[in-house]
Amino acid sequence: MQFLITITWRAGATVAQNRSAASVIQRRLMQPSEGVRIMNTVADLGKRKLYILAEVNEQAVNNIQDTLELTTQPAIDSVETTLVVDGKRAINTFLTM
């Protein structure tokens, strides 16, 4: 399954907290946990967000935030996960309801 993971940086975090969180994220992007394959990442620095597109197997889906080890970082405000679905199929399903 593909997921869009949105990481939001906390406003007012110290330089040390930001560096620590950035190091963890970098390590996880370069060496993801078993069952997670990073497909692409995009940063929106103005909004303090990082978007990650990842392929995640069923074993890793249940604990994707913990798998990425981001929820314990003080510089991370939130980690949101969204299941990515085919847009055309989703619209066709909605129209047939």
C-alpha distance (Angstrom), angle and dihedral (degrees) to the residues before:
residue distance angle dihedral
M1 . . .
Q2 3.76 . .
F3 3.78 121.4 .
L4 3.77 133.9 -172.0
I5 3.80 107.3 -142.6
T6 3.79 116.1 -163.0
I7 3.78 117.0 -162.9
T8 3.80 117.1 -167.1
W9 3.80 118.9 -162.5
R10 3.80 117.6 -136.1
A11 3.80 115.7 -111.4
G12 3.79 112.3 -122.2
A13 3.81 96.7 24.2
T14 3.78 114.4 150.1
V15 3.79 122.7 -108.9
A16 3.80 89.8 -109.3
Q17 3.82 92.1 51.7
N18 3.82 91.2 48.3
R19 3.80 92.0 49.5
S20 3.79 91.9 48.2
A21 3.80 92.7 50.5
A22 3.80 92.1 44.3
S23 3.81 90.0 52.5
V24 3.80 92.0 51.8
I25 3.80 92.0 47.1
Q26 3.79 92.4 47.5
R27 3.81 91.4 49.7
R28 3.82 91.2 48.7
L29 3.79 92.3 48.5
M30 3.80 92.2 49.6
Q31 3.82 95.5 40.7
P32 3.82 110.2 20.6
S33 3.78 121.1 -171.6
E34 3.76 121.6 -93.4
G35 3.78 110.3 -72.3
V36 3.82 94.9 26.3
R37 3.81 123.0 98.7
I38 3.81 116.8 -177.0
M39 3.80 109.6 -140.0
N40 3.81 102.2 176.3
T41 3.80 143.3 -20.6
V42 3.80 133.2 -152.9
A43 3.80 127.0 -173.0
D44 3.81 125.6 -151.7
L45 3.79 100.3 -167.5
G46 3.80 94.8 -179.4
K47 3.80 91.6 59.7
R48 3.83 93.5 36.6
K49 3.81 91.6 -121.3
L50 3.78 135.4 135.2
Y51 3.80 119.7 -163.3
I52 3.79 119.7 -157.0
L53 3.80 125.2 -172.4
A54 3.80 108.6 -156.4
E55 3.77 138.4 174.7
V56 3.81 107.1 -136.2
N57 3.80 127.5 -173.0
E58 3.80 122.6 -139.5
Q59 3.81 95.4 -97.9
A60 3.81 92.3 56.0
V61 3.83 96.6 42.4
N62 3.81 95.5 78.9
N63 3.78 94.1 58.8
I64 3.80 104.6 24.0
Q65 3.81 94.9 139.4
D66 3.80 92.4 49.7
T67 3.80 90.3 42.2
L68 3.78 89.2 59.6
E69 3.85 89.9 46.6
L70 3.78 92.4 -137.7
T71 3.79 103.0 121.3
T72 3.80 93.1 75.2
Q73 3.80 96.2 55.3
P74 3.83 113.7 104.7
A75 3.83 91.8 -149.1
I76 3.82 91.8 58.2
D77 3.79 113.2 87.2
S78 3.81 97.3 -175.4
V79 3.79 144.5 -12.4
E80 3.80 115.1 -152.0
T81 3.78 125.2 -174.4
T82 3.78 125.2 -159.1
L83 3.78 126.2 -175.6
V84 3.80 109.4 -123.7
V85 3.79 114.3 -135.0
D86 3.78 132.2 179.1
G87 3.82 106.3 -87.7
K88 3.81 96.4 -146.0
R89 3.80 92.4 49.9
A90 3.82 91.7 47.0
I91 3.82 92.2 51.4
N92 3.81 92.2 46.9
T93 3.80 90.3 49.9
F94 3.81 90.7 49.6
L95 3.82 92.1 48.9
T96 3.80 92.4 51.8
M97 3.81 93.0 54.4
